[in-house]
Amino acid sequence: MRTIKLQIPDEVDLKELDFSMIIASKLYEDGKLSSGQAAKVAGLSKRTFIELLGRYGVSVFSTSLSDLKSDIANA
């Protein structure tokens, strides 16, 4: 795992969890990370990560048509 150091202006009122969730949820939304991987990036359990996604404007459900067809076939 890589560590990235960023400098954020003091005027930006972000808690560490908010920043981690913003990064992790965007990577999850873009399909770069699975929910489990994104949860690890955010330092949360997978369940907690999924429960918090909505607060960051990300749906736990895929919008991909192929994912939907796959989910229907597996149901």
Phi, psi and omega in degrees: 000139179267152174248133180240132179253126179236146175254121182246132180304146180301333182293338180278112184270082179238130172280160181302320179297318179300314181297314179299319180291322178299313180294309184296318182292324178293318178295324176293313181300321180280359178077015180279333180228148171285170179297323178294318179294317180296321177300319179296318177301319181282349181076031183234166171287159179300318180299312180297318179302311181298320180294330182271347184308317182301326179295339181252016174074024182241133178273143176285342181269137179287145176260005181284131179297319180294323176295320179297315179297319178296317179298320179294318180295327182274351183285000000 
